[in-house]
Amino acid sequence: MNILFVCTGNTCRSPMAEVILKHKQIEHVEVRSAGIYAMSNAEMSAHAQQILNEVNMTHRHLATQLSGTEMNWADLILTMTAAHRDTIIANFPYAEGKVFTFKEYTSVGSLENVVDPYGGSKAIYEETFTELKELVDRLVKKLEKN
């Protein structure tokens, strides 16, 4: 299964989710991330990288602009907000059946968003990391059931 995480700039939330899931090393699961408005090859935010390093989840990341290539590659697309989901469906209507917000997919229809830590303190990034880690754990349980 190919899973794509999507956020705005692909420098905070989606790459953290990507790294957390990659570190689970689940057989037959490939993971990527992209941003709807990413500046290609931008580095992961410093706080996000620092937090991942502190938990020994080192990862070299360069931002990827969401395109048809990623959309076609992905079997499941998990967005950080409802606005991201809606933007993707508007631009790639054929993908509607495989696009969900991360919380919607893992929390039985939750309409909540994953808060964007961009520009915030390290503490805010730590909160986002903790939230993403919990969501990835739920995702793994769901994948194991299928």
N, CA, C and O atoms as a GROMACS GRO file, in nm:
protein
  584
    1MET      N    1   0.084  -0.118   0.000
    1MET     CA    2   0.000   0.000   0.000
    1MET      C    3   0.088   0.124   0.000
    1MET      O    4   0.186   0.130   0.074
    2ASN      N    5   0.054   0.221  -0.082
    2ASN     CA    6   0.126   0.347  -0.091
    2ASN      C    7   0.045   0.456  -0.022
    2ASN      O    8  -0.067   0.487  -0.063
    3ILE      N    9   0.102   0.514   0.084
    3ILE     CA   10   0.034   0.616   0.162
    3ILE      C   11   0.104   0.750   0.143
    3ILE      O   12   0.225   0.761   0.157
    4LEU      N   13   0.024   0.852   0.111
    4LEU     CA   14   0.074   0.987   0.091
    4LEU      C   15   0.013   1.079   0.196
    4LEU      O   16  -0.109   1.090   0.208
    5PHE      N   17   0.100   1.146   0.273
    5PHE     CA   18   0.055   1.248   0.367
    5PHE      C   19   0.067   1.383   0.300
    5PHE      O   20   0.167   1.411   0.233
    6VAL      N   21  -0.035   1.468   0.318
    6VAL     CA   22  -0.036   1.599   0.253
    6VAL      C   23  -0.068   1.709   0.353
    6VAL      O   24  -0.160   1.696   0.434
    7CYS      N   25   0.012   1.817   0.347
    7CYS     CA   26  -0.019   1.938   0.424
    7CYS      C   27   0.001   2.058   0.331
    7CYS      O   28  -0.008   2.043   0.209
    8THR      N   29   0.026   2.173   0.387
    8THR     CA   30   0.037   2.294   0.305
    8THR      C   31   0.172   2.305   0.237
    8THR      O   32   0.180   2.304   0.114
    9GLY      N   33   0.279   2.315   0.316
    9GLY     CA   34   0.411   2.340   0.260
    9GLY      C   35   0.505   2.222   0.259
    9GLY      O   36   0.616   2.233   0.206
   10ASN      N   37   0.463   2.108   0.317
   10ASN     CA   38   0.545   1.987   0.324
   10ASN      C   39   0.676   2.011   0.397
   10ASN      O   40   0.781   1.958   0.360
   11THR      N   41   0.668   2.094   0.504
   11THR     CA   42   0.788   2.117   0.586
   11THR      C   43   0.766   2.085   0.734
   11THR      O   44   0.862   2.083   0.811
   12CYS      N   45   0.642   2.061   0.775
   12CYS     CA   46   0.614   2.036   0.918
   12CYS      C   47   0.536   1.907   0.938
   12CYS      O   48   0.593   1.802   0.966
   13ARG      N   49   0.404   1.916   0.922
   13ARG     CA   50   0.315   1.805   0.957
   13ARG      C   51   0.332   1.682   0.869
   13ARG      O   52   0.355   1.573   0.921
   14SER      N   53   0.319   1.698   0.738
   14SER     CA   54   0.323   1.578   0.653
   14SER      C   55   0.458   1.507   0.657
   14SER      O   56   0.460   1.384   0.658
   15PRO      N   57   0.572   1.579   0.659
   15PRO     CA   58   0.697   1.502   0.669
   15PRO      C   59   0.714   1.435   0.806
   15PRO      O   60   0.773   1.327   0.814
   16MET      N   61   0.664   1.498   0.912
   16MET     CA   62   0.672   1.431   1.044
   16MET      C   63   0.589   1.304   1.042
   16MET      O   64   0.635   1.200   1.091
   17ALA      N   65   0.468   1.310   0.987
   17ALA     CA   66   0.384   1.190   0.978
   17ALA      C   67   0.452   1.083   0.893
   17ALA      O   68   0.450   0.965   0.927
   18GLU      N   69   0.512   1.126   0.782
   18GLU     CA   70   0.584   1.033   0.694
   18GLU      C   71   0.694   0.960   0.770
   18GLU      O   72   0.706   0.837   0.763
   19VAL      N   73   0.775   1.035   0.842
   19VAL     CA   74   0.888   0.976   0.915
   19VAL      C   75   0.839   0.882   1.026
   19VAL      O   76   0.894   0.774   1.045
   20ILE      N   77   0.737   0.924   1.098
   20ILE     CA   78   0.684   0.840   1.207
   20ILE      C   79   0.637   0.706   1.151
   20ILE      O   80   0.668   0.601   1.206
   21LEU      N   81   0.561   0.710   1.041
   21LEU     CA   82   0.511   0.586   0.983
   21LEU      C   83   0.625   0.503   0.924
   21LEU      O   84   0.626   0.381   0.940
   22LYS      N   85   0.721   0.567   0.858
   22LYS     CA   86   0.835   0.492   0.802
   22LYS      C   87   0.910   0.416   0.912
   22LYS      O   88   0.955   0.304   0.890
   23HIS      N   89   0.922   0.477   1.028
   23HIS     CA   90   0.994   0.414   1.138
   23HIS      C   91   0.920   0.293   1.197
   23HIS      O   92   0.978   0.218   1.275
   24LYS      N   93   0.796   0.276   1.160
   24LYS     CA   94   0.721   0.156   1.202
   24LYS      C   95   0.764   0.034   1.119
   24LYS      O   96   0.742  -0.080   1.159
   25GLN      N   97   0.826   0.061   1.004
   25GLN     CA   98   0.877  -0.044   0.915
   25GLN      C   99   0.773  -0.153   0.890
   25GLN      O  100   0.796  -0.270   0.920
   26ILE      N  101   0.660  -0.113   0.837
   26ILE     CA  102   0.552  -0.207   0.809
   26ILE      C  103   0.572  -0.264   0.669
   26ILE      O  104   0.587  -0.191   0.571
   27GLU      N  105   0.573  -0.395   0.662
   27GLU     CA  106   0.592  -0.463   0.536
   27GLU      C  107   0.481  -0.425   0.438
   27GLU      O  108   0.364  -0.416   0.476
   28HIS      N  109   0.518  -0.403   0.314
   28HIS     CA  110   0.426  -0.370   0.204
   28HIS      C  111   0.361  -0.233   0.218
   28HIS      O  112   0.258  -0.208   0.154
   29VAL      N  113   0.417  -0.144   0.301
   29VAL     CA  114   0.366  -0.008   0.311
   29VAL      C  115   0.478   0.088   0.272
   29VAL      O  116   0.584   0.091   0.335
   30GLU      N  117   0.452   0.167   0.169
   30GLU     CA  118   0.544   0.273   0.126
   30GLU      C  119   0.483   0.406   0.166
   30GLU      O  120   0.361   0.422   0.164
   31VAL      N  121   0.567   0.502   0.203
   31VAL     CA  122   0.517   0.630   0.254
   31VAL      C  123   0.591   0.746   0.187
   31VAL      O  124   0.713   0.743   0.170
   32ARG      N  125   0.514   0.846   0.150
   32ARG     CA  126   0.570   0.972   0.098
   32ARG      C  127   0.488   1.087   0.158
   32ARG      O  128   0.386   1.065   0.222
   33SER      N  129   0.536   1.208   0.135
   33SER     CA  130   0.459   1.326   0.174
   33SER      C  131   0.475   1.433   0.067
   33SER      O  132   0.570   1.433  -0.011
   34ALA      N  133   0.380   1.525   0.066
   34ALA     CA  134   0.382   1.635  -0.030
   34ALA      C  135   0.303   1.752   0.027
   34ALA      O  136   0.231   1.738   0.126
   35GLY      N  137   0.318   1.867  -0.037
   35GLY     CA  138   0.245   1.986   0.007
   35GLY      C  139   0.168   2.048  -0.108
   35GLY      O  140   0.215   2.052  -0.222
   36ILE      N  141   0.049   2.096  -0.077
   36ILE     CA  142  -0.034   2.158  -0.180
   36ILE      C  143   0.034   2.284  -0.233
   36ILE      O  144   0.028   2.313  -0.353
   37TYR      N  145   0.098   2.360  -0.144
   37TYR     CA  146   0.168   2.482  -0.185
   37TYR      C  147   0.315   2.475  -0.149
   37TYR      O  148   0.374   2.574  -0.105
   38ALA      N  149   0.375   2.358  -0.167
   38ALA     CA  150   0.516   2.339  -0.129
   38ALA      C  151   0.610   2.412  -0.224
   38ALA      O  152   0.584   2.423  -0.344
   39MET      N  153   0.718   2.462  -0.166
   39MET     CA  154   0.828   2.513  -0.246
   39MET      C  155   0.923   2.395  -0.263
   39MET      O  156   0.988   2.353  -0.167
   40SER      N  157   0.930   2.342  -0.382
   40SER     CA  158   1.009   2.221  -0.406
   40SER      C  159   1.150   2.235  -0.350
   40SER      O  160   1.216   2.338  -0.367
   41ASN      N  161   1.194   2.129  -0.284
   41ASN     CA  162   1.328   2.116  -0.225
   41ASN      C  163   1.351   2.202  -0.101
   41ASN      O  164   1.464   2.213  -0.055
   42ALA      N  165   1.245   2.263  -0.046
   42ALA     CA  166   1.261   2.334   0.081
   42ALA      C  167   1.289   2.231   0.190
   42ALA      O  168   1.240   2.118   0.183
   43GLU      N  169   1.367   2.269   0.289
   43GLU     CA  170   1.400   2.177   0.397
   43GLU      C  171   1.288   2.172   0.500
   43GLU      O  172   1.206   2.264   0.509
   44MET      N  173   1.286   2.064   0.576
   44MET     CA  174   1.191   2.051   0.686
   44MET      C  175   1.219   2.163   0.786
   44MET      O  176   1.333   2.205   0.803
   45SER      N  177   1.114   2.210   0.852
   45SER     CA  178   1.133   2.317   0.949
   45SER      C  179   1.231   2.272   1.058
   45SER      O  180   1.238   2.153   1.092
   46ALA      N  181   1.306   2.367   1.110
   46ALA     CA  182   1.411   2.335   1.207
   46ALA      C  183   1.356   2.266   1.332
   46ALA      O  184   1.414   2.168   1.379
   47HIS      N  185   1.244   2.314   1.384
   47HIS     CA  186   1.186   2.252   1.504
   47HIS      C  187   1.141   2.109   1.475
   47HIS      O  188   1.162   2.019   1.557
   48ALA      N  189   1.079   2.087   1.360
   48ALA     CA  190   1.034   1.951   1.324
   48ALA      C  191   1.153   1.858   1.315
   48ALA      O  192   1.149   1.747   1.368
   49GLN      N  193   1.259   1.901   1.248
   49GLN     CA  194   1.379   1.818   1.233
   49GLN      C  195   1.442   1.791   1.370
   49GLN      O  196   1.486   1.679   1.398
   50GLN      N  197   1.447   1.892   1.455
   50GLN     CA  198   1.506   1.878   1.588
   50GLN      C  199   1.430   1.774   1.671
   50GLN      O  200   1.491   1.691   1.737
   51ILE      N  201   1.299   1.780   1.667
   51ILE     CA  202   1.217   1.686   1.745
   51ILE      C  203   1.237   1.544   1.693
   51ILE      O  204   1.250   1.450   1.772
   52LEU      N  205   1.239   1.527   1.562
   52LEU     CA  206   1.262   1.393   1.506
   52LEU      C  207   1.401   1.341   1.545
   52LEU      O  208   1.416   1.224   1.579
   53ASN      N  209   1.500   1.428   1.541
   53ASN     CA  210   1.635   1.387   1.581
   53ASN      C  211   1.639   1.344   1.727
   53ASN      O  212   1.706   1.247   1.762
   54GLU      N  213   1.566   1.417   1.813
   54GLU     CA  214   1.565   1.386   1.957
   54GLU      C  215   1.504   1.249   1.987
   54GLU      O  216   1.538   1.188   2.088
   55VAL      N  217   1.416   1.201   1.900
   55VAL     CA  218   1.355   1.069   1.921
   55VAL      C  219   1.417   0.964   1.826
   55VAL      O  220   1.359   0.859   1.802
   56ASN      N  221   1.535   0.997   1.775
   56ASN     CA  222   1.611   0.907   1.688
   56ASN      C  223   1.535   0.865   1.562
   56ASN      O  224   1.544   0.750   1.519
   57MET      N  225   1.462   0.958   1.506
   57MET     CA  226   1.394   0.936   1.379
   57MET      C  227   1.454   1.027   1.273
   57MET      O  228   1.384   1.107   1.210
   58THR      N  229   1.584   1.015   1.254
   58THR     CA  230   1.652   1.103   1.160
   58THR      C  231   1.603   1.074   1.018
   58THR      O  232   1.576   0.960   0.981
   59HIS      N  233   1.593   1.181   0.940
   59HIS     CA  234   1.537   1.170   0.805
   59HIS      C  235   1.579   1.293   0.727
   59HIS      O  236   1.564   1.406   0.774
   60ARG      N  237   1.631   1.272   0.609
   60ARG     CA  238   1.665   1.383   0.520
   60ARG      C  239   1.543   1.411   0.434
   60ARG      O  240   1.501   1.325   0.357
   61HIS      N  241   1.488   1.530   0.445
   61HIS     CA  242   1.364   1.563   0.375
   61HIS      C  243   1.379   1.690   0.293
   61HIS      O  244   1.434   1.790   0.339
   62LEU      N  245   1.327   1.684   0.172
   62LEU     CA  246   1.312   1.803   0.088
   62LEU      C  247   1.167   1.806   0.041
   62LEU      O  248   1.112   1.705  -0.002
   63ALA      N  249   1.107   1.923   0.051
   63ALA     CA  250   0.964   1.937   0.020
   63ALA      C  251   0.933   1.898  -0.125
   63ALA      O  252   1.012   1.919  -0.216
   64THR      N  253   0.814   1.840  -0.141
   64THR     CA  254   0.764   1.798  -0.271
   64THR      C  255   0.630   1.866  -0.296
   64THR      O  256   0.540   1.863  -0.212
   65GLN      N  257   0.618   1.927  -0.412
   65GLN     CA  258   0.492   1.988  -0.454
   65GLN      C  259   0.397   1.876  -0.497
   65GLN      O  260   0.434   1.790  -0.576
   66LEU      N  261   0.274   1.880  -0.445
   66LEU     CA  262   0.175   1.780  -0.483
   66LEU      C  263   0.147   1.789  -0.633
   66LEU      O  264   0.124   1.898  -0.686
   67SER      N  265   0.150   1.674  -0.699
   67SER     CA  266   0.124   1.670  -0.843
   67SER      C  267   0.052   1.540  -0.877
   67SER      O  268   0.030   1.456  -0.790
   68GLY      N  269   0.017   1.526  -1.002
   68GLY     CA  270  -0.048   1.405  -1.048
   68GLY      C  271   0.036   1.281  -1.026
   68GLY      O  272  -0.017   1.171  -1.007
   69THR      N  273   0.168   1.297  -1.027
   69THR     CA  274   0.258   1.183  -1.004
   69THR      C  275   0.233   1.121  -0.867
   69THR      O  276   0.215   1.000  -0.856
   70GLU      N  277   0.231   1.205  -0.763
   70GLU     CA  278   0.205   1.154  -0.628
   70GLU      C  279   0.063   1.102  -0.615
   70GLU      O  280   0.039   1.000  -0.551
   71MET      N  281  -0.031   1.172  -0.676
   71MET     CA  282  -0.171   1.131  -0.668
   71MET      C  283  -0.191   0.993  -0.729
   71MET      O  284  -0.264   0.910  -0.674
   72ASN      N  285  -0.127   0.967  -0.842
   72ASN     CA  286  -0.139   0.837  -0.909
   72ASN      C  287  -0.065   0.728  -0.832
   72ASN      O  288  -0.109   0.613  -0.831
   73TRP      N  289   0.046   0.763  -0.768
   73TRP     CA  290   0.124   0.667  -0.691
   73TRP      C  291   0.047   0.618  -0.568
   73TRP      O  292   0.054   0.501  -0.532
   74ALA      N  293  -0.025   0.708  -0.504
   74ALA     CA  294  -0.086   0.680  -0.374
   74ALA      C  295  -0.212   0.594  -0.383
   74ALA      O  296  -0.296   0.612  -0.471
   75ASP      N  297  -0.221   0.499  -0.290
   75ASP     CA  298  -0.343   0.422  -0.271
   75ASP      C  299  -0.433   0.490  -0.168
   75ASP      O  300  -0.555   0.476  -0.171
   76LEU      N  301  -0.370   0.563  -0.076
   76LEU     CA  302  -0.440   0.633   0.031
   76LEU      C  303  -0.373   0.768   0.052
   76LEU      O  304  -0.251   0.775   0.066
   77ILE      N  305  -0.453   0.875   0.053
   77ILE     CA  306  -0.401   1.010   0.071
   77ILE      C  307  -0.463   1.066   0.198
   77ILE      O  308  -0.585   1.078   0.209
   78LEU      N  309  -0.376   1.099   0.294
   78LEU     CA  310  -0.422   1.150   0.424
   78LEU      C  311  -0.376   1.294   0.439
   78LEU      O  312  -0.256   1.324   0.437
   79THR      N  313  -0.474   1.384   0.454
   79THR     CA  314  -0.444   1.527   0.465
   79THR      C  315  -0.451   1.572   0.610
   79THR      O  316  -0.510   1.505   0.695
   80MET      N  317  -0.391   1.686   0.637
   80MET     CA  318  -0.390   1.737   0.774
   80MET      C  319  -0.514   1.818   0.807
   80MET      O  320  -0.547   1.835   0.924
   81THR      N  321  -0.583   1.869   0.704
   81THR     CA  322  -0.704   1.949   0.729
   81THR      C  323  -0.811   1.915   0.625
   81THR      O  324  -0.784   1.857   0.520
   82ALA      N  325  -0.933   1.954   0.658
   82ALA     CA  326  -1.044   1.938   0.564
   82ALA      C  327  -1.022   2.026   0.441
   82ALA      O  328  -1.058   1.987   0.330
   83ALA      N  329  -0.962   2.142   0.459
   83ALA     CA  330  -0.936   2.230   0.345
   83ALA      C  331  -0.837   2.164   0.248
   83ALA      O  332  -0.853   2.176   0.127
   84HIS      N  333  -0.736   2.095   0.302
   84HIS     CA  334  -0.642   2.023   0.214
   84HIS      C  335  -0.717   1.916   0.135
   84HIS      O  336  -0.699   1.903   0.014
   85ARG      N  337  -0.801   1.839   0.205
   85ARG     CA  338  -0.878   1.734   0.139
   85ARG      C  339  -0.964   1.792   0.027
   85ARG      O  340  -0.964   1.741  -0.085
   86ASP      N  341  -1.035   1.899   0.058
   86ASP     CA  342  -1.126   1.960  -0.039
   86ASP      C  343  -1.050   2.017  -0.159
   86ASP      O  344  -1.098   2.008  -0.272
   87THR      N  345  -0.935   2.075  -0.134
   87THR     CA  346  -0.852   2.129  -0.243
   87THR      C  347  -0.805   2.017  -0.335
   87THR      O  348  -0.808   2.032  -0.458
   88ILE      N  349  -0.762   1.907  -0.277
   88ILE     CA  350  -0.717   1.793  -0.358
   88ILE      C  351  -0.831   1.739  -0.442
   88ILE      O  352  -0.814   1.714  -0.561
   89ILE      N  353  -0.947   1.720  -0.382
   89ILE     CA  354  -1.062   1.667  -0.456
   89ILE      C  355  -1.103   1.762  -0.568
   89ILE      O  356  -1.142   1.717  -0.676
   90ALA      N  357  -1.096   1.892  -0.543
   90ALA     CA  358  -1.130   1.990  -0.646
   90ALA      C  359  -1.031   1.983  -0.764
   90ALA      O  360  -1.071   1.999  -0.880
   91ASN      N  361  -0.904   1.958  -0.734
   91ASN     CA  362  -0.801   1.955  -0.839
   91ASN      C  363  -0.780   1.817  -0.901
   91ASN      O  364  -0.734   1.806  -1.014
   92PHE      N  365  -0.813   1.713  -0.826
   92PHE     CA  366  -0.795   1.575  -0.872
   92PHE      C  367  -0.922   1.496  -0.841
   92PHE      O  368  -0.919   1.407  -0.757
   93PRO      N  369  -1.034   1.528  -0.909
   93PRO     CA  370  -1.162   1.466  -0.873
   93PRO      C  371  -1.161   1.313  -0.880
   93PRO      O  372  -1.236   1.247  -0.808
   94TYR      N  373  -1.078   1.257  -0.966
   94TYR     CA  374  -1.071   1.112  -0.979
   94TYR      C  375  -1.020   1.044  -0.852
   94TYR      O  376  -1.039   0.923  -0.834
   95ALA      N  377  -0.956   1.120  -0.763
   95ALA     CA  378  -0.896   1.064  -0.643
   95ALA      C  379  -0.988   1.069  -0.521
   95ALA      O  380  -0.948   1.028  -0.412
   96GLU      N  381  -1.109   1.118  -0.538
   96GLU     CA  382  -1.197   1.144  -0.423
   96GLU      C  383  -1.210   1.023  -0.330
   96GLU      O  384  -1.213   1.041  -0.208
   97GLY      N  385  -1.219   0.904  -0.382
   97GLY     CA  386  -1.240   0.786  -0.299
   97GLY      C  387  -1.121   0.745  -0.214
   97GLY      O  388  -1.134   0.658  -0.128
   98LYS      N  389  -1.005   0.806  -0.238
   98LYS     CA  390  -0.887   0.768  -0.160
   98LYS      C  391  -0.828   0.885  -0.080
   98LYS      O  392  -0.716   0.876  -0.030
   99VAL      N  393  -0.903   0.996  -0.070
   99VAL     CA  394  -0.856   1.114   0.003
   99VAL      C  395  -0.939   1.134   0.129
   99VAL      O  396  -1.062   1.144   0.123
  100PHE      N  397  -0.872   1.141   0.243
  100PHE     CA  398  -0.937   1.161   0.372
  100PHE      C  399  -0.849   1.252   0.457
  100PHE      O  400  -0.728   1.260   0.436
  101THR      N  401  -0.911   1.322   0.552
  101THR     CA  402  -0.826   1.388   0.651
  101THR      C  403  -0.770   1.276   0.738
  101THR      O  404  -0.833   1.171   0.753
  102PHE      N  405  -0.654   1.300   0.797
  102PHE     CA  406  -0.588   1.200   0.881
  102PHE      C  407  -0.680   1.160   0.996
  102PHE      O  408  -0.693   1.041   1.028
  103LYS      N  409  -0.744   1.259   1.059
  103LYS     CA  410  -0.833   1.230   1.172
  103LYS      C  411  -0.961   1.162   1.127
  103LYS      O  412  -1.013   1.074   1.196
  104GLU      N  413  -1.013   1.201   1.013
  104GLU     CA  414  -1.134   1.140   0.959
  104GLU      C  415  -1.110   0.990   0.936
  104GLU      O  416  -1.196   0.907   0.967
  105TYR      N  417  -0.993   0.956   0.882
  105TYR     CA  418  -0.962   0.817   0.849
  105TYR      C  419  -0.933   0.733   0.973
  105TYR      O  420  -0.968   0.615   0.978
  106THR      N  421  -0.869   0.793   1.072
  106THR     CA  422  -0.826   0.715   1.189
  106THR      C  423  -0.918   0.728   1.309
  106THR      O  424  -0.906   0.651   1.404
  107SER      N  425  -1.009   0.823   1.307
  107SER     CA  426  -1.094   0.849   1.424
  107SER      C  427  -1.241   0.843   1.390
  107SER      O  428  -1.321   0.920   1.445
  108VAL      N  429  -1.279   0.755   1.302
  108VAL     CA  430  -1.418   0.732   1.264
  108VAL      C  431  -1.493   0.862   1.236
  108VAL      O  432  -1.585   0.900   1.309
  109GLY      N  433  -1.453   0.930   1.130
  109GLY     CA  434  -1.528   1.045   1.084
  109GLY      C  435  -1.503   1.176   1.156
  109GLY      O  436  -1.580   1.271   1.138
  110SER      N  437  -1.398   1.184   1.237
  110SER     CA  438  -1.368   1.310   1.306
  110SER      C  439  -1.348   1.421   1.205
  110SER      O  440  -1.282   1.401   1.102
  111LEU      N  441  -1.403   1.538   1.233
  111LEU     CA  442  -1.388   1.652   1.144
  111LEU      C  443  -1.277   1.748   1.189
  111LEU      O  444  -1.261   1.855   1.132
  112GLU      N  445  -1.203   1.708   1.291
  112GLU     CA  446  -1.096   1.795   1.342
  112GLU      C  447  -0.976   1.795   1.248
  112GLU      O  448  -0.953   1.701   1.173
  113ASN      N  449  -0.899   1.904   1.256
  113ASN     CA  450  -0.776   1.917   1.179
  113ASN      C  451  -0.655   1.894   1.269
  113ASN      O  452  -0.664   1.906   1.391
  114VAL      N  453  -0.542   1.861   1.207
  114VAL     CA  454  -0.415   1.858   1.279
  114VAL      C  455  -0.363   2.001   1.276
  114VAL      O  456  -0.345   2.059   1.169
  115VAL      N  457  -0.339   2.058   1.393
  115VAL     CA  458  -0.298   2.198   1.403
  115VAL      C  459  -0.162   2.220   1.336
  115VAL      O  460  -0.070   2.140   1.350
  116ASP      N  461  -0.152   2.331   1.262
  116ASP     CA  462  -0.029   2.366   1.192
  116ASP      C  463   0.066   2.436   1.289
  116ASP      O  464   0.034   2.544   1.339
  117PRO      N  465   0.183   2.377   1.316
  117PRO     CA  466   0.276   2.440   1.409
  117PRO      C  467   0.365   2.545   1.344
  117PRO      O  468   0.444   2.610   1.412
  118TYR      N  469   0.353   2.563   1.211
  118TYR     CA  470   0.444   2.649   1.136
  118TYR      C  471   0.462   2.785   1.203
  118TYR      O  472   0.364   2.854   1.233
  119GLY      N  473   0.587   2.822   1.227
  119GLY     CA  474   0.619   2.950   1.286
  119GLY      C  475   0.604   2.954   1.437
  119GLY      O  476   0.632   3.056   1.500
  120GLY      N  477   0.560   2.843   1.496
  120GLY     CA  478   0.539   2.839   1.640
  120GLY      C  479   0.663   2.797   1.716
  120GLY      O  480   0.769   2.774   1.659
  121SER      N  481   0.647   2.786   1.847
  121SER     CA  482   0.757   2.747   1.934
  121SER      C  483   0.785   2.598   1.922
  121SER      O  484   0.706   2.523   1.864
  122LYS      N  485   0.897   2.556   1.977
  122LYS     CA  486   0.930   2.414   1.977
  122LYS      C  487   0.822   2.335   2.052
  122LYS      O  488   0.791   2.222   2.014
  123ALA      N  489   0.767   2.392   2.157
  123ALA     CA  490   0.662   2.324   2.234
  123ALA      C  491   0.540   2.293   2.147
  123ALA      O  492   0.480   2.186   2.160
  124ILE      N  493   0.503   2.384   2.059
  124ILE     CA  494   0.390   2.361   1.969
  124ILE      C  495   0.422   2.247   1.872
  124ILE      O  496   0.337   2.163   1.843
  125TYR      N  497   0.545   2.245   1.822
  125TYR     CA  498   0.588   2.134   1.734
  125TYR      C  499   0.585   2.002   1.809
  125TYR      O  500   0.548   1.898   1.753
  126GLU      N  501   0.625   2.004   1.936
  126GLU     CA  502   0.622   1.881   2.016
  126GLU      C  503   0.479   1.830   2.033
  126GLU      O  504   0.454   1.710   2.027
  127GLU      N  505   0.385   1.922   2.053
  127GLU     CA  506   0.243   1.884   2.063
  127GLU      C  507   0.195   1.822   1.932
  127GLU      O  508   0.125   1.722   1.932
  128THR      N  509   0.234   1.883   1.821
  128THR     CA  510   0.194   1.830   1.690
  128THR      C  511   0.256   1.692   1.668
  128THR      O  512   0.189   1.602   1.619
  129PHE      N  513   0.383   1.676   1.704
  129PHE     CA  514   0.449   1.546   1.690
  129PHE      C  515   0.375   1.440   1.772
  129PHE      O  516   0.351   1.329   1.723
  130THR      N  517   0.340   1.472   1.894
  130THR     CA  518   0.268   1.378   1.981
  130THR      C  519   0.134   1.340   1.919
  130THR      O  520   0.096   1.223   1.918
  131GLU      N  521   0.064   1.440   1.866
  131GLU     CA  522  -0.065   1.414   1.802
  131GLU      C  523  -0.047   1.325   1.678
  131GLU      O  524  -0.124   1.231   1.658
  132LEU      N  525   0.054   1.354   1.597
  132LEU     CA  526   0.078   1.274   1.477
  132LEU      C  527   0.118   1.131   1.513
  132LEU      O  528   0.077   1.036   1.446
  133LYS      N  529   0.197   1.116   1.617
  133LYS     CA  530   0.240   0.983   1.660
  133LYS      C  531   0.117   0.900   1.701
  133LYS      O  532   0.108   0.782   1.667
  134GLU      N  533   0.025   0.961   1.773
  134GLU     CA  534  -0.098   0.892   1.813
  134GLU      C  535  -0.182   0.854   1.691
  134GLU      O  536  -0.236   0.744   1.684
  135LEU      N  537  -0.192   0.945   1.594
  135LEU     CA  538  -0.269   0.918   1.473
  135LEU      C  539  -0.203   0.807   1.390
  135LEU      O  540  -0.273   0.723   1.333
  136VAL      N  541  -0.071   0.806   1.384
  136VAL     CA  542  -0.001   0.700   1.311
  136VAL      C  543  -0.026   0.566   1.379
  136VAL      O  544  -0.047   0.465   1.312
  137ASP      N  545  -0.023   0.564   1.512
  137ASP     CA  546  -0.052   0.439   1.584
  137ASP      C  547  -0.193   0.388   1.550
  137ASP      O  548  -0.212   0.269   1.529
  138ARG      N  549  -0.289   0.478   1.544
  138ARG     CA  550  -0.426   0.439   1.506
  138ARG      C  551  -0.430   0.388   1.362
  138ARG      O  552  -0.499   0.291   1.331
  139LEU      N  553  -0.356   0.456   1.275
  139LEU     CA  554  -0.350   0.416   1.134
  139LEU      C  555  -0.294   0.274   1.122
  139LEU      O  556  -0.347   0.192   1.049
  140VAL      N  557  -0.187   0.247   1.194
  140VAL     CA  558  -0.124   0.115   1.189
  140VAL      C  559  -0.223   0.008   1.235
  140VAL      O  560  -0.232  -0.098   1.173
  141LYS      N  561  -0.296   0.034   1.341
  141LYS     CA  562  -0.397  -0.062   1.390
  141LYS      C  563  -0.502  -0.087   1.282
  141LYS      O  564  -0.545  -0.200   1.261
  142LYS      N  565  -0.544   0.020   1.215
  142LYS     CA  566  -0.645   0.007   1.110
  142LYS      C  567  -0.590  -0.074   0.992
  142LYS      O  568  -0.660  -0.157   0.936
  143LEU      N  569  -0.465  -0.048   0.956
  143LEU     CA  570  -0.403  -0.121   0.844
  143LEU      C  571  -0.388  -0.269   0.878
  143LEU      O  572  -0.406  -0.355   0.791
  144GLU      N  573  -0.356  -0.298   1.002
  144GLU     CA  574  -0.338  -0.438   1.044
  144GLU      C  575  -0.469  -0.516   1.039
  144GLU      O  576  -0.468  -0.637   1.018
  145LYS      N  577  -0.582  -0.446   1.058
  145LYS     CA  578  -0.714  -0.511   1.052
  145LYS      C  579  -0.753  -0.547   0.909
  145LYS      O  580  -0.826  -0.642   0.886
  146ASN      N  581  -0.702  -0.468   0.813
  146ASN     CA  582  -0.741  -0.489   0.672
  146ASN      C  583  -0.655  -0.590   0.602
  146ASN      O  584  -0.675  -0.618   0.484
   0.00000   0.00000   0.00000
